[in-house]
Amino acid sequence: KIEVNKLFLLFQIIDTMALHMPPEKLFEQLMPLTLTSLASENPYERKGGLMCLAVLAEGCADHIRTKMLSSVLQTVCQSLSDSNQVVRSAGLFALGQFSEHLQPEVSQYCSELMPLLLGYLSSLNQAKVGHVTKAFYALENFMENLGADIEPYLPTLMDTMLSALNNAENLKIKELAVSAIGAIANAAHQLLVPYFLPVIESLKGFLTATTEEMRSLQTQSLGTLGALARAVGNDVFGPLAAECVQLGLNLTDTIDDPDLRRCTYSLYSAVSTVSPDCLTPHLTAITTVMLLALKSSEGATHKRVYTGACIFTTREQKPDVPSSCHLSIFRYIVENSYIDEKEDACDALGEIFPHEDVRTAAFGAMGQFCQAQHKVWQESPTEANHQVLQKLLDVVLPCFVEAVRMENERQVVMGVLETMNNVMKSCKEEVFKDPSRLKEISNVIRDVLKQAVRRTACQGDDSDETEDEEQQAEYDAMLQEYAGEGIPLVAACVPADSFAPFLNDVLPVLLSKAKSSCTVADRSFSVGTIGEILQALVSVSGGQRVASKLSKRLLPVLVAGVRDSDSEVRNNSVFGLGCLAQATGPICVDYPMMLSVFSNMLTRESNLRVIDNLCAALCRMIMTNVEAIPLEQVLPALVAHLPLKEDLEENKTVFSCLAMLYTHRPDMVLHTYTHTHRHRHTDNETEHILVVLMKEFALQHSADFQAAVTSLPVEQQAKLGAAVSTS
């Protein structure tokens, strides 16, 4: 027993090394030893060599597939005819591992391996159940990936399985045969229809069993029943669908077994794909059982970590979901199948209720978990709270990326992108602590944008679009917006040098949408997104260097945009020019040219929002390089267009600029502040800036301050006086 434990530990170590070491280095060390073991006269050494190959299959799959698959398969096949059963069992295990991890290349050897496996099964000694189990393990893993290639072997396979179901005395052999039929169904699909009724007849006795010794076989039969439903479809399975749903409900009513319930959930999911109407009368009962499973803490011990938010993390940290609104985080220790039952219940609910609004809400909830946990960590910045946040992000972010790539409903994808953007807004750089997340999120945003470009190009200017096509085009435009919003959010969360490769990749897509031949929506989106990217680069490490490299490409696009016939495009272009000046610094932009552009715009622009953004752009230029600005000309023109009329968010930019300038022209700046305060309500941040400056003016320029104050209405005088007098 001690030697067996040592060997088990050794193979675990090899498995771990295969997952984390370069395969060339690992094989250089292991293969000489493995080959020596395989050639040994000692059967246990031959077994050791085969087991070594088996545990290498997962971690070194690419290396084996591309460089040595034929030779290792030949070695394994030879082991199946070894004189010693210990060696044959190890060979079967290795073949199962290869079949699981070396797809699709291993399936190309179907004509060699399937006859070998079928011949092997026909000669098995059923008394040695462990050996039979390995044979079925190899067969199942190999069959499930064959698809239609299974057809030539189907008669022999089904004869073998039905014979085992009807004639084998050992219940474990029957269970293995039932499981194998499920694997055959997954590969054969409609090819299995001729065998459906004989299989159902054989399963009936197992499905309705009442004894404890039959429980495992009964559970496996339920799982296979679900696989059969998916394989043969509604035409064949439909007449049995309602009966199967009722069978599942009866079983869960009378038997308290998490594994059995898991298989009923799988059966309900299968029925929902082939005959959903059969589920409708029983949805309340079905969902009640599943929700009780999710809420139950049976089978797990837990320790409260802290109160605040409820999250799903790793297999070792899966919380119970309490019914009240008070949510807590727990550390769970899994002891049995109850936690697996929760996972299967979630999967089944997702398939039974596939509506896009439900899926969208589920993704939204995942994002809220992340935001809540980030807030918990901010309020209590312990290492434990930080680790919980990172583990949660490890689970949630890959789900978002996969959903964007795989989800068919555009509305769901929009919801996922919006949720992912919200997580980036809240969690900021924590989202990208793992460097792999930057690549995954950036690539999926890029791909959404590129896909939108391709679809738009295909649509062209066809005026004969149907109403449905128009709606899809509208959804594509919205998808583009949500994806585009993510780019500046990424830029604001990582150092600019890390962001630059992604920006170089996605920038041509954005610039292609700024052309005059593009739609107004595309032009507005393009220059607006460019402006927001530049704004994000202002505040990140290395942002000035990256923005400066891009300035020659972006400046002509933005200047062209300020001359656009559409006010929204002009507005976004002006914003972008101001951010370009701010992001690149004082030496990388042609200030006289930009001032000339802005001066010409101010003389002819009538749109109030565009004028507000012109003021903000001038302020950004002043704050970035005050020495390059002719204040005697610019400041009066700026003040003449204050206060801002529509884009009040830019008040912060304007007031921050005037705060900096007050040492240059305190009288003019004070007049501007009091005039603005009289005409327009401001937000809290802007109000704070205003009050701080008023105090400074009152202290440093009391005469000018008092003169300006007396021009205000009495109510405003009192309010300003109270603000200035506060400590």
Buried (B, 14 or more C-beta within 10 A) or exposed (E): EEEEEEBEEBBEEBBEBBEEBEBEEBBEEBBEEBEEBBEBEEBBBBBBBBBBBBBBBBBBBEBBBEBBBEEBBEBBBEBBEBEBEBBBBBBBBBBBBBBBBBBEBBBEBBEEBBEBBBEBBEEBEBEEBEBBBBBBBBBBBBBBBBBEBBEEBBEBBBEBBBEBBEEBEEBBBBBBBBBBBBBBBBBBBEBBBEBBEBBBEBBEEBBEBEEEEBBBBBBBBBBBBBBBBBBBBBEBBBEBBBEBBEBBBEBBEEBEBBBBBBBBBBBBBBBBBBBEEBBEEBEEBBBEBBBEBBEBBEBBEBEEBBEBBBBBBEEEBBBBBEEEEEBBBBBBEBEEBBBBBBBBBBBBBEBBBEEBEEBBEBBBEBBBBBBBBBBBBEEEEEEEBBEBBBBBBBBBBBBBBEBBEEBEBBBBBBBBBBBBBBBBBBBBEBBBBEEEBBEBBBBBBBBBBBBBBEBBEEBEEEEEEEEEEEEBBEBBBBBBBBBBBBBBBBBBBBBBEBBBEBBEEBBEBBBBBBEEEBEEBBBBBBBBBBBBBBBBBBEBEBBBBBBBBBBEEBBEBBBBBBEBEBBBBBBBBBBBBBBBBBBBBEEBBEBEEBBEBBBEBBEEBEBBBBBBBBBBBBBBBBBBBBEBBEBEEBBEBBBEBBBBBBBBEBBBBBBBBBBBBBEEBBBBBBBBBBBBBBEBEBEEEBBEBBBEBBBBBBEEBEEBBEEBBEEBEEEBBEEBEEBBEEE
